[in-house]
Amino acid sequence: MNGKVALVTGGSRGIGAATALRLARGGADVAITYVAGKEAAEEVVRRIEQAGRRGVALRADSADTTEAADAVDRTVDALGGLDILVNNVGVGLLGPLESITPADVDRVLAVNVRGVYLTSRAAAARMGSGSRIVTIGTCMTQRVPGPGGTLYAMSKSALIGLTKALARELGGRGITANIVHPGPVDTDMNPADGPYADPQKADTALGRFGRPEEIASMVAYLAGGEAAYITGAEFSVDGGHAA
């Protein structure tokens, strides 16, 4: 990925931060977006620069129709192009059907679906042959182990259709699109020692949470040259959650 430019949405922490750093170590200059947590985003940029690459933190709310697309243009302005888009940003809202409000539905679909669509569309307009779009889904598109995940699973499942359609639409231009489904991953939002961790571990074949770096490794592979013949595909990095 030497000399490539990447944009990782939601790159200030967790899987997004690990992915941004993995791409930088692979030779890419990396822009990340964030909504809150400016200091955390700036720390990721500092670590990108320690890896010898250029980094930039962009405040952008993917729920905002303008900001979702503008993040692409701002990346191009700051770093000179765009070769890799990682759609990582997402909202995880769980709860029984009767507790989910229309406002909840609007917010989750705005971030998890509409924002990803608009960012991908803007990126495709600026990308050339050999570019990559990698989207982060969830293991809950493959298997929902219990109640409470209807809205989240629905929103992330929409990204499978988006990915396959992007692969068809952009394949003739040499641009690939793939989706990665993480299982339970040890992050600030879902810690491996949290109150809901044990059932999640039990749902995997390996009996443990994944590490953000393990997801980032798959994303980096799909973003690199060795994955040039892979597009429209789903990859589970879930510890056997769907087994």
N, C-alpha and C positions, 0 to 999 in steps of 0.2 A: 504493500500500500504506500510505498514511498512517493511522496509528492501529491497524494490524493487529499481531497478535502471532504470532511465528514460533518454531518449535522446529527446530533443525538438529542432528541427532544426529551425533556425531563431528565437531564443529565447531571443534576446536582447531587444525587445520592443513589444508593442501592444499585440496581442493575444498570441504570443509566450511567452512573458515575464509573462503575467498573468497565462498562463498554467503551466509554470515552477514553479512559486510560489505556485499555487494551488496543484500541485503534491507534492511539498516539504512539504506543510502543512499537506498533507495526509500521510506523512511518507516516501516518496521516496527520494533517492539521485538523483540529476539531473545534467546532462550535457546539455549545450546549445551550439548551433553554431551561428556564426555571420560572416559577411564579413567585413563590416565597423562598426564603433561605438564600439570600444573596451571598452571605458569607460562605456558605457551603459550596455554592457555585464558583465563587472566586478561588476557593481552595482547590477545586478540581482543575481549574485553569492553571493554577500555580504548578500543580503536579504534571499537567500536560507539558508545560514549558520546561519543567525539570527533565522531561523525557526528550527534550531537544526539538519539540514541535511548537507551532503556534496554536494558541487557544483563545477562545473568546466566549464570554457568558452573555447571553441575550435574555432579557426578561420578556417572556411571551406567554400569554394565556391561550392554550389550545382551544378553549371553549369560545374564544372570540374569533369570529370569522375572518377578520382582517389580520389579527396578530398571528394566527396559525399559518397563513400563507406568507406574511411578511418576514417571518423567521428565515425563510429560504432566501429571500432577496437580501436580507441583512447579512446572512452568512456569505453569500457571493460577494457582497460589497467589502466585507471585512477580510476574507481569505482568498478571494480571487476566482472562485468557482464552486462547484458542488459535484462530487462523484459518488458519495455514499450518504444515504438517508437512513437513519435508524428511528423508526416510530416507536419510541419507548413510553412516552407519557401516557398515563392512564389513571382513572379513578376507580377504586375498589369499594363499592358500596354493597354490603350484604345485609340481608334481613328478610323476614317473611313478607309474602306478597302484600298483606294488609297494611304493613308499616311503610311501604314505599309510596311516596307521594308523586304526583305529576311533576313537581319541581325536581325531585330526585331523578326521575326518568329523563327529563330534559337535560340536566347537568351531565349525567353519565353518558348519554348518547352524544352530547355536544363535544365532550372531550375524547371519548373512546372511539367514536365513529366519525362524526363530521370533521373534527379537527384532524384526524389521521388522513381522511380523504382529501381535505383541502391542502394539507402540507404535502402529501404525495403528488397531487396535481401540480402544485407550484414547483416542486422539485423536478418532476418530469419535464417541465418546460425549460429547465436550465441544465439538464443533464445531457451528456453525450454517450456514445457507444462505450460499453464496458462499465457503466455505472450500475449501482446496486441500491435497491430498496429492501430493507429488512424490517419487519414489523414484529413487535412483541405481543403475542397472544396470551394464552393461559391454558394450563392443563384442564381447566373446567370446560373447555370446548370439546374435549375428548371424553371426559367422564366427570359427572357432577356427583360427588360422594354423599351429599346430604342436602337438606332443605336450606333455603336462604340465599341461594346464588342465582336466582332467575334473571334479574336485571343485568348483573355482571356477566354471566355466561352468555346472555343474548348479545350484549354489546361486543364482546370479544369474538363471538362466533361470526359476526358480520365481517370481521377483518379477514376471515378465511376467503370469503367470496371476493372481497376487495383485492386480496393478494393474487388470486387466480385470474381475475379479470385484468389486473395490471400486467401480469405476466404475458397475457395474450396481446394486450394493447401495445405494450412497449417492447415486446420481443423482437420485432422487426428492426428496432433501432439499437439492438444489442444491449438493452437494459434488462436486468433480472429483478424479480420480486419474489421474496420468500417470507415465511412466517415461522417464528420460534415460539413454542409453547413451554414456558417454565412451569415446573411444579412448585411446591412450597420452597421459598428461598428466604434465607436468613437476612432480613433487612430491618431498618428502623420501623417500618410499617407492620412487619410480620416477623418478630424476632423468634429465633429457634428456642428460646427459653420463655416465651410468652404464655399467657393463660390458655391459648387455643392451640398450642404447638403439638401436644401429644397426639390428638386425633389426626392431625395432618401428617405427622410422621408415620402413624399406623396405616395411612392410606397409600403409602409408597412401598415399593418392593424392597428398597434399601433401608427403610426405617430411619431416615434422617432428612433434614433439610438440605437443600442445595446451597452453594455459595454463589454470590453474584458473579464471581469470576468464571464459574463454570458455564453460566449463561453467556457471558461476554465472549468466551472462547468460541462458542458456536456462531455467534453473530460475526465475529472477526473472520471465521472461515468463510461464511457466506458472502462477506464483503470483499474477499480477496480474489486473486486471479485463479486459484485452483477450483473455485466454484462456478466458473463461467458457464458450465453446461447445466446448471441447476436453476430452475425457475418454476414458479407456481407451486412450490412444495411446502409441506408442513414438517417441522422437526420438533419432536418432543424431547425436552431436557428436563425430565420430571421425576427421576429416581424410580421409574416404574409405576407412576401413579395410574397410568392408563393400561397397565399390563393385566 
